[in-house]
């Protein structure tokens, strides 16, 4: 449970600084410092009516100058000495906390229960989005016109604390922002939204949601508090409090219009996804995957044999069916597409959702591939698996696809059945299926488009060796084309280039080298080994062979024992291994060369990963 909470907190922190939430930050910043007209820039009064601070200047909106005192100041002309005024406590501006609290409450509540409530009441799927837009406009009008703000605060009038009553509008603003808050979705948010969409709300999901919401709140609260501090400390802000409130109100109305017309998405697409790397390391780490795995369907487990973004094609099992589809578009007569009908073609299945900025940034690459390789046998199918309720509405998806230039077949996976079939956990996610109907590669999230295109080209050549392909649409090929063997993990799920006796997971098994020579960049086992997810553990008479090309070969080893190194059949060194995982140099040459490396490994030693230089 503690690990789940930490994953949720870190996921929320990353989400709250991602480019997807940039449009709400100016509103949060200004909302934290724009108090009511009678509070903004006005010194407090003592119980006797004397102003405290502010130099005795004007009181602000609707205020008046302080009473003059001195000779002739009383009715009978006598000089009266007023008793010293007791210092009055200036009411603390709690608007930052109210805005962020409202956002977190509405986002968490409606992410988990929104779909269930909407379905039970028979309301339109995008009703929550419209409510959020309406609230944002009303709050903006309230900042411009005080009577509207007082109307919005009426529901909070029965609360006993006067100051809490004043923050009712700020809390309502947070509620509206929470309904419009569409952050970049990683595995944590995917787990929450999918569980909420299905009504499968367990204690783990509630804990994950609350910790994610708290993590999200921290950076937003920092922005809101910064807005409050600027408003309190900068004299220009205090003097122009009324003007700033009007400006903030106008900004909120502009934001609502921008969200309604999808203008903000164009801005977000132009920004780099600067949090994707750290998000993947945390939310898709081994620990996170283990914690979140219970939140997903366990079918088609063969897909877990493949690694996200592997450097070579693999066999990941038969492509799962496209099932539970609500409807299709961009097909003749909106008829469904059966994967079996595409045998002989290379198929790219793209999981996406039209409001996801990460997905929007990936669309141009898909569009380039569809145009370049369609005649060579590539087919693209978009599986639209909604993150939020309004993304279930067909007209919204069709309009979003048209704006983005998505003209390939799209399946509306509103019940997330196909999402489950593919054991997916990311928006976007791309699965490449060969001409025989086998999944050979998949890529989660953005990036590595050149690698994905390379895999497409390889599959097209495998399907038709005589095919003529155009020049690649993307950048130059990655380091796979370099004159060096790539990094290779000794992991039953991540290993590449293995040949020989089929691997057996997590059980001591006797292996044999294949007959004949070992091709370049291929490895094999002999003797007894236990193939685990993180490392291979040597048993009796354990040997490993690897044909590589590089200046040097290195291997991370752990345990206590010795490793004898043979290069092209000749023993070159013996390495003493002791302790925790450490990188050991196996060969070292002045120039790159191709050689057969053979290791004879003592029983009990653990081997993790080969690297080459």
C-alpha positions as CSV (number, residue, x, y, z in Angstrom):
1,X,0.0,0.0,0.0
2,X,2.9,2.4,0.8
3,X,4.4,1.7,-2.6
4,X,1.0,2.4,-4.3
5,X,0.8,5.7,-2.4
6,X,4.3,6.8,-3.5
7,X,3.6,5.9,-7.1
8,X,0.4,7.9,-7.0
9,X,2.1,10.9,-5.4
10,X,5.0,10.9,-7.9
11,X,2.6,10.4,-10.8
12,X,0.6,13.4,-9.7
13,X,3.6,15.6,-9.2
14,X,4.8,14.8,-12.7
15,X,1.4,15.3,-14.2
16,X,1.0,18.8,-12.5
17,X,4.1,20.1,-14.2
18,X,3.5,18.5,-17.7
19,X,2.7,20.7,-20.7
20,X,-0.9,19.4,-20.8
21,X,-1.9,21.5,-17.8
22,X,-0.2,24.8,-18.8
23,X,-3.5,26.5,-19.8
24,X,-4.9,26.4,-16.2
25,X,-1.7,27.7,-14.6
26,X,-2.3,31.5,-15.3
27,X,-5.8,31.1,-14.0
28,X,-4.6,29.4,-10.8
29,X,-1.9,32.1,-10.4
30,X,-4.3,35.0,-10.8
31,X,-7.1,33.4,-8.8
32,X,-4.8,33.0,-5.8
33,X,-4.3,36.8,-5.5
34,X,-7.6,38.3,-6.7
35,X,-9.6,38.7,-3.5
36,X,-13.0,40.4,-3.1
37,X,-13.2,44.0,-3.9
38,X,-13.5,45.1,-0.3
39,X,-10.4,43.1,0.7
40,X,-8.1,43.7,-2.2
41,X,-5.5,46.3,-1.5
42,X,-7.5,47.6,1.5
43,X,-6.0,48.1,5.0
44,X,-7.9,46.5,7.8
45,X,-10.0,48.4,10.3
46,X,-9.8,48.2,14.1
47,X,-13.0,47.5,16.0
48,X,-13.3,51.2,16.6
49,X,-13.1,52.1,12.9
50,X,-9.4,53.1,12.6
51,X,-7.6,51.8,9.6
52,X,-4.5,49.8,10.4
53,X,-1.7,50.2,7.8
54,X,-1.9,51.5,4.4
55,X,-0.8,55.0,5.4
56,X,-4.4,56.3,5.8
57,X,-5.0,56.3,2.1
58,X,-8.1,55.3,0.2
59,X,-9.8,52.2,1.3
60,X,-10.2,50.6,-2.1
61,X,-13.3,49.8,-4.1
62,X,-16.3,51.4,-2.4
63,X,-14.1,52.7,0.5
64,X,-13.7,56.2,1.8
65,X,-10.9,58.3,3.4
66,X,-10.2,57.9,7.1
67,X,-12.0,60.4,9.5
68,X,-10.0,63.5,10.1
69,X,-9.3,64.2,13.8
70,X,-7.9,67.3,15.5
71,X,-9.1,70.7,16.7
72,X,-12.7,71.4,15.9
73,X,-13.2,67.7,15.4
74,X,-15.9,67.4,18.0
75,X,-19.3,68.8,18.3
76,X,-18.5,71.2,21.2
77,X,-15.1,72.3,19.8
78,X,-13.1,70.6,22.5
79,X,-10.0,68.6,21.5
80,X,-10.7,65.0,22.0
81,X,-8.0,62.4,22.2
82,X,-9.0,59.1,20.7
83,X,-7.8,56.0,22.6
84,X,-5.1,54.0,20.8
85,X,-6.7,51.6,18.4
86,X,-6.1,47.9,19.0
87,X,-4.3,46.3,16.1
88,X,-6.8,44.5,13.9
89,X,-6.0,41.2,12.4
90,X,-5.9,41.3,8.6
91,X,-8.1,38.4,7.2
92,X,-5.8,35.8,5.6
93,X,-6.4,35.3,1.9
94,X,-7.2,31.6,1.6
95,X,-8.2,31.7,-2.1
96,X,-5.1,29.6,-3.2
97,X,-6.2,26.7,-0.9
98,X,-9.8,27.0,-2.0
99,X,-9.0,27.0,-5.7
100,X,-6.7,24.0,-5.5
101,X,-9.1,22.1,-3.1
102,X,-12.0,22.6,-5.5
103,X,-9.9,21.4,-8.4
104,X,-8.7,18.3,-6.6
105,X,-12.1,17.4,-5.2
106,X,-13.9,17.6,-8.5
107,X,-11.2,16.0,-10.6
108,X,-10.9,13.0,-8.2
109,X,-14.6,12.6,-7.6
110,X,-15.7,12.8,-11.2
111,X,-12.8,10.8,-12.6
112,X,-13.9,7.9,-10.4
113,X,-17.7,8.4,-10.4
114,X,-18.5,10.7,-13.3
115,X,-19.2,8.0,-15.8
116,X,-21.4,6.0,-13.3
117,X,-23.4,9.1,-12.4
118,X,-23.9,10.2,-16.0
119,X,-25.0,6.7,-17.0
120,X,-27.4,6.4,-14.1
121,X,-29.0,9.7,-14.8
122,X,-29.1,9.2,-18.6
123,X,-27.2,12.5,-19.2
124,X,-25.1,13.4,-22.2
125,X,-21.5,12.0,-22.0
126,X,-20.0,15.5,-22.3
127,X,-22.3,17.2,-19.7
128,X,-19.4,17.5,-17.2
129,X,-17.3,19.4,-19.7
130,X,-20.1,21.8,-20.4
131,X,-20.7,22.4,-16.7
132,X,-17.0,23.1,-16.2
133,X,-17.0,25.6,-19.1
134,X,-20.1,27.3,-17.7
135,X,-18.6,27.6,-14.2
136,X,-15.4,29.1,-15.6
137,X,-17.4,31.7,-17.5
138,X,-19.5,32.5,-14.4
139,X,-16.4,32.9,-12.2
140,X,-14.9,35.2,-14.8
141,X,-18.1,37.3,-14.8
142,X,-18.0,37.3,-11.0
143,X,-14.5,38.8,-11.0
144,X,-15.7,41.5,-13.4
145,X,-19.1,42.1,-11.9
146,X,-19.2,41.9,-8.0
147,X,-23.0,41.1,-7.9
148,X,-22.4,37.9,-9.9
149,X,-19.7,36.9,-7.4
150,X,-22.0,37.5,-4.5
151,X,-24.5,35.3,-6.2
152,X,-22.0,32.5,-6.6
153,X,-21.0,32.7,-3.0
154,X,-24.6,32.4,-1.7
155,X,-24.5,28.5,-1.5
156,X,-21.6,29.0,1.0
157,X,-23.5,31.7,3.1
158,X,-24.7,29.2,5.7
159,X,-21.1,28.2,6.7
160,X,-20.3,29.8,10.0
161,X,-16.9,31.4,9.2
162,X,-17.2,34.6,7.2
163,X,-13.8,34.2,5.6
164,X,-14.8,30.7,4.3
165,X,-17.9,32.3,2.8
166,X,-15.8,34.7,0.9
167,X,-13.7,31.9,-0.6
168,X,-16.8,30.1,-2.0
169,X,-16.3,31.6,-5.4
170,X,-12.6,30.4,-5.4
171,X,-13.7,26.9,-4.4
172,X,-16.4,27.0,-7.2
173,X,-13.6,28.1,-9.6
174,X,-11.6,25.0,-8.6
175,X,-14.6,22.8,-9.1
176,X,-14.9,24.1,-12.7
177,X,-11.2,23.7,-13.4
178,X,-11.3,20.2,-12.1
179,X,-14.0,19.3,-14.7
180,X,-11.8,20.7,-17.5
181,X,-8.5,19.4,-16.2
182,X,-7.3,17.0,-18.9
183,X,-3.7,16.1,-17.9
184,X,-1.2,14.0,-19.9
185,X,-2.1,10.4,-19.1
186,X,0.4,7.9,-18.0
187,X,-0.1,4.4,-16.5
188,X,-1.3,5.8,-13.1
189,X,-4.0,8.0,-14.5
190,X,-4.9,5.3,-17.0
191,X,-5.5,2.9,-14.1
192,X,-7.7,5.4,-12.3
193,X,-9.8,6.5,-15.3
194,X,-10.4,3.0,-16.6
195,X,-11.5,1.7,-13.2
196,X,-13.8,4.7,-12.9
197,X,-15.2,4.2,-16.3
198,X,-16.1,0.6,-15.4
199,X,-17.3,1.3,-11.9
200,X,-14.6,-1.1,-10.6
201,X,-13.6,1.0,-7.6
202,X,-11.6,-0.9,-5.0
203,X,-9.7,0.3,-2.0
204,X,-6.5,0.3,-4.1
205,X,-8.1,2.5,-6.7
206,X,-9.3,5.0,-4.1
207,X,-5.9,5.2,-2.4
208,X,-4.2,5.6,-5.8
209,X,-6.7,8.3,-6.8
210,X,-6.3,10.3,-3.5
211,X,-2.5,10.1,-3.6
212,X,-2.4,11.1,-7.3
213,X,-4.7,14.1,-6.5
214,X,-2.5,15.2,-3.6
215,X,0.6,15.0,-5.8
216,X,-1.2,17.0,-8.4
217,X,-2.2,19.6,-5.9
218,X,1.3,20.5,-4.7
219,X,2.7,22.3,-7.8
220,X,-0.7,24.0,-8.4
221,X,-0.8,25.2,-4.8
222,X,2.7,26.7,-5.3
223,X,1.4,28.7,-8.3
224,X,-1.6,29.9,-6.4
225,X,0.4,30.9,-3.3
226,X,2.9,32.7,-5.6
227,X,-0.1,34.7,-7.0
228,X,-1.2,35.6,-3.5
229,X,2.3,36.7,-2.5
230,X,2.7,38.9,-5.5
231,X,-0.7,40.5,-4.9
232,X,0.2,41.2,-1.2
233,X,3.8,42.3,-1.7
234,X,3.8,44.3,-5.0
235,X,2.4,47.8,-4.5
236,X,1.3,48.1,-8.1
237,X,-0.9,45.0,-7.6
238,X,-2.5,46.5,-4.5
239,X,-3.2,49.8,-6.2
240,X,-4.7,48.2,-9.2
241,X,-6.6,45.4,-7.5
242,X,-9.8,46.2,-9.2
243,X,-8.2,46.2,-12.6
244,X,-6.4,43.0,-12.0
245,X,-9.7,41.3,-11.0
246,X,-11.2,42.4,-14.3
247,X,-8.2,41.1,-16.2
248,X,-8.3,37.8,-14.4
249,X,-12.1,37.5,-15.1
250,X,-11.4,38.2,-18.8
251,X,-8.6,35.6,-18.9
252,X,-11.0,32.9,-17.5
253,X,-13.6,33.7,-20.1
254,X,-10.9,33.6,-22.8
255,X,-9.7,30.2,-21.4
256,X,-13.2,28.8,-21.5
257,X,-13.7,29.9,-25.1
258,X,-10.2,28.5,-26.0
259,X,-11.1,25.1,-24.4
260,X,-14.5,25.0,-26.1
261,X,-12.9,25.7,-29.5
262,X,-9.9,23.5,-28.8
263,X,-7.5,26.4,-29.3
264,X,-5.4,25.5,-26.3
265,X,-4.7,22.0,-27.8
266,X,-2.8,23.7,-30.7
267,X,-0.6,25.5,-28.2
268,X,0.1,22.4,-26.2
269,X,1.0,20.4,-29.3
270,X,3.7,22.9,-30.1
271,X,5.4,22.3,-26.8
272,X,7.9,19.4,-26.2
273,X,6.7,16.6,-23.9
274,X,9.5,17.4,-21.3
275,X,8.1,15.1,-18.6
276,X,7.7,11.9,-20.7
277,X,11.1,10.5,-19.8
278,X,10.8,10.8,-16.0
279,X,7.1,9.7,-16.2
280,X,8.1,6.5,-17.9
281,X,10.9,5.8,-15.5
282,X,8.6,6.2,-12.5
283,X,5.1,5.1,-13.7
284,X,6.3,2.3,-16.0
285,X,9.1,1.1,-13.7
286,X,9.2,-2.6,-12.6
287,X,7.8,-1.6,-9.2
288,X,4.9,0.5,-10.6
289,X,4.1,-2.2,-13.2
290,X,3.8,-4.8,-10.5
291,X,1.6,-2.5,-8.3
292,X,-0.7,-1.6,-11.2
293,X,-0.9,-5.0,-12.8
294,X,-3.8,-6.0,-10.6
295,X,-5.8,-3.1,-12.0
296,X,-5.8,-4.6,-15.5
297,X,-7.2,-7.6,-17.2
298,X,-4.8,-10.6,-17.3
299,X,-5.7,-11.9,-20.8
300,X,-3.3,-12.4,-23.7
301,X,-0.3,-12.7,-21.4
302,X,2.0,-13.5,-24.4
303,X,2.2,-9.8,-25.0
304,X,4.2,-9.4,-21.9
305,X,7.0,-11.4,-23.5
306,X,7.8,-8.3,-25.6
307,X,9.5,-5.1,-24.4
308,X,8.3,-1.6,-25.1
309,X,10.4,-0.1,-27.9
310,X,12.6,-3.1,-28.4
311,X,15.5,-2.7,-30.8
312,X,14.4,-5.7,-33.0
313,X,11.2,-7.5,-34.0
314,X,10.0,-10.2,-31.8
315,X,7.1,-12.7,-31.6
316,X,4.6,-11.4,-29.1
317,X,1.8,-13.8,-29.7
318,X,-1.3,-13.7,-31.9
319,X,-2.8,-10.2,-32.3
320,X,-5.9,-9.9,-30.0
321,X,-9.2,-9.2,-31.6
322,X,-10.8,-5.8,-31.9
323,X,-13.8,-6.5,-29.7
324,X,-16.5,-4.6,-27.8
325,X,-16.3,-1.7,-30.4
326,X,-19.2,0.7,-30.1
327,X,-18.9,1.9,-33.7
328,X,-16.5,2.7,-36.5
329,X,-15.9,5.6,-38.9
330,X,-13.6,6.3,-41.8
331,X,-14.5,3.0,-43.3
332,X,-16.9,2.2,-46.2
333,X,-20.4,2.6,-44.7
334,X,-18.8,2.8,-41.3
335,X,-18.5,-1.0,-41.4
336,X,-16.1,-2.7,-38.9
337,X,-12.7,-4.0,-39.8
338,X,-11.7,-7.6,-39.0
339,X,-8.0,-8.1,-38.4
340,X,-8.3,-11.5,-40.1
341,X,-9.2,-9.7,-43.3
342,X,-5.9,-7.9,-43.2
343,X,-3.7,-11.0,-43.4
344,X,-1.0,-10.4,-45.9
345,X,-0.8,-6.8,-44.9
346,X,1.2,-5.1,-42.1
347,X,-1.1,-3.5,-39.6
348,X,-0.4,-0.8,-37.1
349,X,-3.0,-0.6,-34.2
350,X,-2.8,2.8,-32.6
351,X,-4.5,3.3,-29.2
352,X,-5.3,7.0,-28.8
353,X,-7.8,9.6,-27.6
354,X,-8.5,12.8,-29.4
355,X,-8.0,15.2,-26.5
356,X,-4.7,13.6,-25.4
357,X,-1.9,16.0,-26.3
358,X,0.6,13.2,-26.5
359,X,-1.6,11.4,-29.0
360,X,-2.1,14.6,-31.0
361,X,1.7,15.1,-31.4
362,X,2.0,11.5,-32.7
363,X,-0.6,11.9,-35.4
364,X,1.6,13.6,-38.0
365,X,4.0,10.7,-37.9
366,X,1.1,8.2,-38.4
367,X,-0.2,10.4,-41.3
368,X,3.3,10.3,-43.0
369,X,3.5,6.5,-42.7
370,X,0.0,5.9,-44.0
371,X,0.7,8.0,-47.1
372,X,4.2,6.6,-47.7
373,X,3.6,2.9,-47.1
374,X,-0.1,2.3,-47.9
375,X,0.7,1.1,-51.4
376,X,3.4,-1.2,-50.0
377,X,0.9,-2.9,-47.7
378,X,0.6,-0.9,-44.5
379,X,-2.8,-0.5,-42.8
380,X,-3.4,1.7,-39.8
381,X,-6.3,1.3,-37.4
382,X,-7.0,3.8,-34.7
383,X,-8.6,2.4,-31.5
384,X,-10.1,5.3,-29.7
385,X,-10.1,4.3,-26.0
386,X,-11.6,7.2,-24.0
387,X,-9.9,8.7,-21.0
388,X,-12.9,10.8,-20.0
389,X,-16.6,10.6,-20.4
390,X,-16.9,13.3,-23.1
391,X,-14.5,11.3,-25.3
392,X,-17.2,8.6,-25.6
393,X,-19.4,10.8,-27.7
394,X,-19.1,9.8,-31.3
395,X,-19.6,13.3,-32.7
396,X,-16.8,14.6,-30.5
397,X,-14.4,11.9,-31.7
398,X,-15.3,12.4,-35.4
399,X,-14.8,16.2,-35.1
400,X,-11.5,15.7,-33.2
401,X,-10.2,13.2,-35.8
402,X,-11.1,15.5,-38.6
403,X,-9.2,18.5,-37.0
404,X,-6.1,16.3,-36.6
405,X,-6.3,14.9,-40.2
406,X,-7.0,11.3,-39.1
407,X,-8.4,9.6,-42.2
408,X,-7.7,6.0,-41.5
409,X,-10.3,3.6,-39.9
410,X,-11.1,4.4,-36.3
411,X,-12.9,2.1,-33.8
412,X,-14.6,3.6,-30.7
413,X,-13.5,1.3,-27.9
414,X,-15.9,3.0,-25.4
415,X,-16.0,0.0,-23.0
416,X,-12.2,-0.5,-23.2
417,X,-12.6,-4.1,-24.2
418,X,-9.9,-4.0,-26.9
419,X,-7.7,-1.9,-24.6
420,X,-7.8,-4.9,-22.2
421,X,-7.3,-7.4,-25.0
422,X,-3.9,-5.7,-25.7
423,X,-3.0,-5.3,-22.0
424,X,-2.5,-1.7,-22.8
425,X,-1.7,1.1,-20.3
426,X,-0.6,4.1,-22.3
427,X,-2.0,6.8,-24.6
428,X,-0.7,6.7,-27.3
429,X,0.4,3.1,-27.9
430,X,1.4,1.5,-31.2
431,X,1.3,-2.2,-31.9
432,X,2.8,-3.6,-35.2
433,X,1.2,-6.8,-36.5
434,X,2.9,-8.8,-39.3
435,X,1.3,-10.4,-42.4
436,X,0.6,-13.6,-40.4
437,X,-1.4,-11.8,-37.7
438,X,1.4,-11.9,-35.0
439,X,2.3,-8.9,-32.8
440,X,5.9,-8.2,-33.5
441,X,6.6,-4.8,-31.8
442,X,4.9,-2.1,-29.7
443,X,5.8,1.4,-28.5
444,X,4.3,3.2,-25.6
445,X,4.1,7.0,-25.5
446,X,5.8,9.5,-27.8
447,X,9.2,9.4,-29.4
448,X,11.5,6.9,-31.2
449,X,9.5,7.4,-34.4
450,X,12.5,6.5,-36.6
451,X,12.7,3.1,-34.8
452,X,9.0,2.4,-35.3
453,X,9.3,3.3,-39.0
454,X,12.3,1.0,-39.3
455,X,10.2,-1.9,-37.9
456,X,7.4,-1.1,-40.3
457,X,9.8,-1.3,-43.3
458,X,11.3,-4.6,-42.0
459,X,7.8,-6.1,-41.7
460,X,6.8,-4.9,-45.2
461,X,9.9,-6.5,-46.7
462,X,9.2,-9.8,-44.8
463,X,5.6,-9.7,-46.2
464,X,6.8,-9.1,-49.7
465,X,10.6,-9.4,-50.4
466,X,10.1,-7.8,-53.8
467,X,8.4,-4.7,-52.5
468,X,10.0,-1.3,-53.4
469,X,9.9,1.1,-50.5
470,X,10.2,4.9,-50.6
471,X,12.8,6.7,-48.6
472,X,12.2,6.9,-44.9
473,X,10.0,9.8,-43.8
474,X,11.7,10.4,-40.5
475,X,15.2,11.1,-39.3
476,X,18.3,8.9,-39.9
477,X,18.2,5.4,-38.5
478,X,19.2,5.0,-34.9
479,X,22.2,3.3,-33.4
480,X,21.0,-0.1,-34.7
481,X,22.6,0.8,-38.0
482,X,25.8,1.7,-36.2
483,X,28.8,-0.6,-36.5
484,X,28.4,-2.0,-33.0
485,X,26.4,-4.7,-31.2
486,X,23.6,-3.1,-29.2
487,X,23.1,-3.4,-25.4
488,X,21.5,-6.8,-24.6
489,X,19.6,-7.6,-21.4
490,X,19.7,-11.1,-19.9
491,X,16.0,-11.1,-19.0
492,X,13.3,-13.6,-20.0
493,X,11.1,-10.7,-21.2
494,X,13.7,-8.3,-22.6
495,X,16.3,-10.5,-24.2
496,X,17.0,-10.0,-27.9
497,X,19.0,-12.0,-30.4
498,X,18.6,-15.3,-28.4
499,X,18.9,-18.6,-30.3
500,X,18.9,-22.2,-29.1
501,X,16.9,-24.2,-26.7
502,X,13.6,-22.2,-25.9
503,X,13.8,-20.2,-22.7
504,X,11.9,-21.5,-19.7
505,X,10.9,-18.8,-17.2
506,X,12.2,-18.9,-13.6
507,X,13.1,-22.5,-13.5
508,X,16.6,-24.3,-13.7
509,X,16.7,-25.7,-17.2
510,X,19.4,-27.5,-19.3
511,X,20.3,-25.7,-22.5
512,X,22.4,-26.6,-25.5
513,X,24.3,-24.4,-28.0
514,X,22.9,-24.7,-31.5
515,X,24.9,-26.5,-34.1
516,X,27.1,-24.5,-36.5
517,X,28.2,-20.9,-36.2
518,X,26.4,-18.3,-34.2
519,X,25.3,-15.3,-36.3
520,X,26.3,-11.8,-35.5
521,X,24.5,-10.2,-32.6
522,X,23.1,-13.5,-31.5
523,X,23.6,-15.3,-28.1
524,X,22.9,-18.8,-26.8
525,X,23.1,-20.8,-23.6
526,X,24.6,-24.2,-22.7
527,X,24.5,-26.1,-19.4
528,X,22.0,-25.2,-16.7
529,X,20.6,-21.7,-16.4
530,X,17.6,-20.1,-14.6
531,X,16.1,-17.4,-16.9
532,X,14.5,-14.7,-14.7
533,X,13.1,-11.2,-15.4
534,X,16.0,-9.3,-14.0
535,X,18.9,-11.7,-14.6
536,X,20.1,-15.1,-15.7
537,X,21.5,-17.3,-12.9
538,X,24.2,-19.9,-13.7
539,X,23.7,-23.5,-12.7
540,X,25.9,-26.6,-13.3
541,X,28.3,-26.4,-16.3
542,X,26.8,-23.0,-17.4
543,X,28.1,-21.5,-20.6
544,X,27.1,-18.5,-22.7
545,X,28.1,-17.7,-26.3
546,X,27.7,-14.4,-28.0
547,X,28.9,-13.3,-31.5
548,X,29.4,-9.5,-31.3
549,X,31.1,-6.6,-33.1
550,X,32.7,-3.9,-31.0
551,X,36.0,-2.7,-29.5
552,X,35.1,-4.1,-26.1
553,X,32.5,-6.3,-24.5
554,X,31.3,-5.9,-20.9
555,X,28.9,-7.8,-18.6
556,X,27.2,-6.9,-15.3
557,X,27.7,-9.8,-12.9
558,X,26.9,-10.4,-9.3
559,X,27.6,-13.2,-6.7
560,X,30.8,-15.0,-5.8
561,X,32.8,-17.1,-8.3
562,X,34.8,-17.0,-11.5
563,X,34.1,-16.5,-15.2
564,X,36.5,-17.8,-17.9
565,X,36.5,-15.7,-21.1
566,X,37.2,-17.3,-24.5
567,X,37.4,-15.3,-27.7
568,X,37.2,-17.3,-30.9
569,X,37.8,-20.5,-28.9
570,X,41.0,-19.2,-27.1
571,X,40.9,-18.5,-23.4
572,X,42.0,-14.9,-22.8
573,X,41.3,-14.2,-19.1
574,X,39.6,-15.4,-15.9
575,X,37.5,-12.9,-14.0
576,X,36.9,-13.1,-10.2
577,X,33.4,-11.9,-9.3
578,X,32.3,-10.9,-5.8
579,X,29.5,-8.8,-4.3
580,X,26.6,-6.8,-5.7
581,X,26.1,-6.2,-9.5
582,X,29.2,-4.7,-11.1
583,X,30.3,-4.1,-14.7
584,X,33.2,-6.3,-15.7
585,X,35.3,-5.8,-18.9
586,X,35.4,-9.0,-20.9
587,X,37.4,-7.9,-24.0
588,X,39.3,-4.8,-24.9
589,X,40.7,-4.1,-28.4
590,X,42.0,-1.1,-30.2
591,X,39.6,-1.4,-33.1
592,X,36.1,-2.8,-33.5
593,X,36.1,-6.5,-34.6
594,X,33.7,-9.3,-35.0
595,X,34.3,-12.2,-32.7
596,X,32.7,-15.2,-30.9
597,X,32.7,-14.7,-27.2
598,X,32.2,-17.7,-24.9
599,X,31.9,-17.5,-21.1
600,X,32.2,-20.4,-18.7
601,X,30.4,-19.3,-15.6
602,X,30.6,-20.7,-12.0
603,X,27.4,-22.0,-10.5
604,X,25.4,-19.3,-8.6
605,X,26.7,-16.3,-10.5
606,X,24.1,-13.8,-11.8
607,X,24.4,-12.1,-15.2
608,X,22.4,-9.0,-16.0
609,X,23.3,-7.1,-19.2
610,X,25.9,-7.0,-21.9
611,X,27.2,-3.6,-23.1
612,X,29.6,-2.9,-26.0
613,X,31.9,-0.1,-26.7
